[in-house]
Amino acid sequence: MTEREEYEKALRKAVETARRAHRAVVVHHDDADGLAAGAISLRTMDVIGLKARAICIEKMHPAIVKMIHAMDADLFVYADIGSSRADLISEALREGQMVIVLDHHDPASVSREEILHLNPELYGYEGERDVSGSTAAYMLLRAVEPEVAKELAWAAVVGSAEIPGPMRGLDAEALEDAERAGDVERRQGRTGERYFVKAVQEYWDRASTIYTVLGSVGYYSGGPERAVAGILRREIPREEADKLEELRSRKFDELFSKVYREGLRKMRAIQWMDDGGVLSGLGTKVIGTFLSVLSHRRIVDQEKYLVGMMEFSPEIPGLGRVDGRWIKASVRTPDALRRSVEAGRMPPASRLLEYAMDRIGGVAEGHAYAASGLLPWDARDEFLALMDSGAMNEKELSAP
């Protein structure tokens, strides 16, 4: 049996599992990919006939995952999140609960029959090139009802905008379905192929930006819920998005001024900054977005990992409060370092972050070139030292 056949078999098993459930919770991320994955997964539950509630979370944390699995449901669908910390799901799982993971981040190994781990990376695809989280969710909906799935293929195209270059692999399949549905049109631009999403009258990358602003900047003011509802209605709440985008722009300008005034703190292999409270009140996804922009500025050493930090709010909308005080840390690999990671000369950002977080009681997840996690408030200096030493010493990074 080929890897594709194994993947399709796993999808069919997940459909059978969902049909036996009585009540579902869809857990999703707050960027465009996660919002689209959440919307598609809610539609999947609806087609199956399941009552489902959506919870948008920014990070996988043991206390957050435990609160999720204390909810009244027997099926939990993790969309564009969960794969890197499937171990936390396994630990929080209660008797009678089943889990379907629809994600594309670097997967953790977990072996429990109650957890159906449908990350396409486990079936020969590359999560950073072939498939987004929303496409992973789309593949399940297509396995349930192909004709209904085509109505949301455009959303998977929008979610896939975070993956650079022409669409390939499973993302290309979602694109083809969206074209057949008349919702997406390929156009040739100066920099190559572009995708105009007729469903919302925006190019796919611009639609992605708008939904991400709603979900991340508006995380604590109901933005994710309105974004998901908009996707299901084939709409973009533009007026709200414009206001939030203006707010983010002001905050980013203030933070850029801070970085240029104070400089980046540089160590042997990493360079870092903290927001100094500038981004307070916004979802912590924004620190990663800021780093992605900052990574192309001259102030950044292109050979060093770029680390940014901000305080993580303990209040999870719709879920509850996490004990303790935490810092959100994001990591990006500037262009020259990215080439070193691709060549195997430097460790992936996800692996380096996991190494540091595991040793200070934190959590991490992500990709080779972009990763993030949570660390205890009083462990910042130790975290930075571990990141630096781990990047410089492959043997240390490989130690248990």
N, C-alpha and C positions, 0 to 999 in steps of 0.2 A: 504494500500500500504506500502511495506517495505521501509526502508531507501535506500536500494540498488535500488529498483524500482523508488523511487523518484529521485535518482541520475541519473539514466539512462534517465528518462524523462527530467531532466534538461539538460543533454547532447544533447538530440534530439532537444530541444528548441534552444540551442546554435547553433547547425548546421543550423537550419532553419533561425536563425538571420543572421549568416554569409553569407548564400546563397543570402540574400536580399541586402547585402552591395555592395559597388562599389570600395572602396579603404580601405586598412587596414594598421595599424601600430602595430607591435609586440614589446612590451616592455619587456625586460628580464634582469635578474641579470647576474653578471660577474663570478660566480663560475661555476664548471662543471655542476651542476644541472640546473642553470639558462641558461647556454649556450646550453645544450641539450634541455631544454624546449623551448628556442628560436628557435632552428633549427627545432624541431618537429612542432612548431606552424607555422613557415614559410612554411613547407611542407603541413600542413593542408590548409593554405590559397591558396597554389598553386593548390592543388587537387580540391578545391572548384572553382578555376578560378579567384581568387582575386589577384590584384597587391598588394604587401605588402612590407613595409620597416621596418627594424629592428632598434631599439634603445636600446642600453645597458646602464642601469643606475645602480649606486651603492646603492643609497638610495632613498626612497620616501620622497620628500620635496615639500611643497606647490608650490614653484616657478618652480620646475622641472616638476611637474605634470601639471601645467598651460601651460608651454611651449609645453609639449607633446600634450595637447588637442587644441593647436593653430595650429597644423599641419593639412594639407589637407587630411582628412580621415573621414569616417563615422563609422568605426569599429576599436576599440582599444582592443588588446589582451594583457593582463598582464600575463606573464609566469614566475612562481617561484618568483613573487614579487607582491605587491599590496594588498594582502588580509588584512594584519594588518592595512593598512591605506586606506581602501576602502572609508572612509569618505573624504579623500583628492580628490579621483577620483570623488566622487559625487559633491564636490564643484567646480571642474574644468570642469565638463561635459558641453558641449555646445549643443544647440538645434540640433536635428537630429543625434546626436552621440550615438552609442551603445558600451557597454563594456562587454567583457568576461574575467573573472578573473580565471586563472588556477594556483592555488597556494596551498601550504600546511602549510604555517606559521599560527600562531594563528590569526583567522579571527576577524575583527571588524564587528559590526552590521551595516548594511546599507540596507535601504528598498526603492529601486527605480527600476521600471520595466526596465529602460534602462541598469541596471547593472546586468548581469547574473553572480552570485557569485558561481563558481563551485569548491570551496574548499571542498575536500572530508571530511574535519573535520565537515562540516555542515551536513554530511550524515552518521555520525557514525564511521568514520575512525579516526585514530590518526596520525596527521601530523609528529610526531617524531618517529613513528614505522611502519605505514602501507603504507605510500605514500610519494613520493618525488614530487617536482614541475614538474620534467620532466615526471613522470608517470601521473600526473594530465593532462599535455599537451597531453601525449600519448593517454589517454582515449578519448579525443575529436577527435583525428585523427582516432582512431579505430571506433568511432561512425560515422565518415564520410565515411571511406573506409578501412575495416579490413585488406584486403590483402596488401594495400600500407602501412598501419600502421606497419605490421610485419617487413618491411624493416628497421624501426627505433626503433624497440623494444629494440635492444641492447643499443641504446643511453639512453633510460630510465633506463636500468640496470646500466650504468655508472653513470648517475645522482643520482641514489639511493645509491651510495657508501657512501654518507655522513651519512646515517642512519645505526647505528651499528647493528650487529647481522644478523642472517639468514633473507632472504627476506620473508615478509609476507604481507597479505592484497592485495592491488592493485599492489604493487611492485612485489609480487609473480606472479601475472597475466602477467605483462609485461615480467618477466623472462621466464615464460612458453612459451609465444609467441616467444621470442628471441631464445629459444631452438628449437622450432618447425621450425623456419626459418633457423636453422643451424648456427646462428651467435654467440651463447653463449653456453659454455659447463660447467656444474657443475663438480668441482673437489674437492676432500677431502684433506684438508691441516691439518697441525698440530694443528691449532686453530679452525678447523671446516670447514664448507662449503665455497668454494671459486668459483668465476665465471670467467672463461677465455673467453674474448671477441675475438672471432676469426675474427670478422670484422676489428679489428685494431691490432690484435696480441699482446694484453696486458691483464693482469688481470684487472677486473673492477675498483678496487681501485687505481691501478697505472694509468690507463687511466684517472680516475677522477682527480688525482693529476696533471697530465700533462695539461689537459684542464683548470683546475683552475689556474695554473701558467700562461698560455697564456692569460686568461681573466682578471686576477687581476694584476699580475706583469706587463703585457703588456697592461693594460687598456688604457693608453694614447698614445700608439703607434700602434693602430689597431689590438691588440691581440684578442679582442672579435669577430671582424668580421672574422678574419682568422680561429678562432676556430669553429665558427658556420659553415663556408664554409667547413672546414675539416670534421665536423660531417656529413654534407649532402653528402660529397663525400666519406664517410667511410674512412677517413684518419686522421692521427695525424701529424701536422707540427713539427716533432721531432727536427730538427736542431734549429729552433727558440725557441722551448720549452726548449731545453738544455741550451741555452744561458740565457734565462730568469730565469731558475731554478738556474743557477750558480749565477746570480745577486742577486736573493732572498736569497740564502744561505749566500753570503757575507754580505748582509744587516742584516740578522738575527744574524749572528755571532757578528757583531758590536753592535747590540741592546742587545744581551745577555750580552756582556761585560759591557755595560752601566748599565743594571739592576743589575748585580752582584756587580758592583762598587758602585752604588748609593743606592741599595736596593729598596724595594717596600715601598711606603708610606702606613702605616697601620692605619685604623680607627677602630671603634668598630665592624662593620660588613663588611666593604669592605677594599680592598687593591688595590692600583692603581699605574700606571706608565704612562709616556708619552714618545713618541719616540724621542723627542728632535730634530726632523727634519731628523732623520736617514732614514726614509722610504719615504722621499719626492721624488716625481716623479713617485711613484708606485701607483697603485689603492689602495684605502683604505680598501679593503677586506683583505689586507695582515696583518693589525693589529689584526684582529680576528684570522687569521691563526697562527700568532705569539703567541697569548694568549693561543690557544688550545695546543700548544707545551709547553709553559711556565707553564701551569696549572699542569703539571706532575712533575715539578722540585721541589727539596727540599726547595727552597727559598720561595715557595708559601704556605701560611696558608690554609690548606684544608677545613677549616670551614668558610672562608670568600669569598665573591664575588670578582672576579678578574676583574678589570676594566683597559682597555688600551685606550689611546687617541693619535690621530695624526691629523694634519691639513688636512682639506678637500679642495681639489682644486675646485675653482668655475667653471672651464671649463668642460662642459659635452660634450664629443666628439659627433659630429653629431647633437647637439641640441642647444647649446649656453652657456651663462655665467649666473651663479646665483649671484644675488646681495648679498653683505655682506661677512663677514668672519666667517667660521664655523669650528667646531671641530668634527671629527668622534670619537665616543665612542663605544667600544665593551665591552661586558660583558660575562664572562664564569663562570660556577659553577664547582669548583674543586670536586673531587670524594666524599669526606665526605659531603660537602654542597649539592651536588646533591641528596644524600640519604635523607637529611633533606627536600629538596624541594619535592621529591617523596612522603614523608610521610606527607606532608602538614604542617611541622613545620616552614618552611621558604618560603617566596613568590617566585614564578617563576621569572626568570631573566627578561622576557618580561614585566611582570606586574610591577616590580620594576622600570625598565627603563622608561616605559610609565608614571608612577607616577612622576618621576623626570622631564622628558622632558616636560610634559604638563604644568608644573609650571614655566618654564623658556623660553617658546617659541621655544622648540625643537621638534623633531619628533623621534619616536622609532618604532621598529618592531622586530619580532623574535620569539623564542621558549622559553620554560621553562628553558632550560639549556644554551642557547646561544642567545644573542640578541644584537642589535646595533642601533645606531641612530645618529642624528646630533644635536649639541647644539651651540648657539651663542658663538663667540670667548670669549667675556668678562663674560660669565656665568659659567666658569669652577668651581670656588670655591663653588658657590651656588649649582651647579649640584651635586658635590661630597657630600656636606652636606645633600642634599635631599635624595640621594641614601642611605647614612648611617642611617639617621633617619627613613626613610621608611622601611628599612630592620629590624630595631630594634623595630618598633612600628606598629603592624598590624592595629590598629585603625586609625593611621595617614595615612597608605597606602590605607585604604578603604574610606577615606574621599573624597567627591567630589572636 
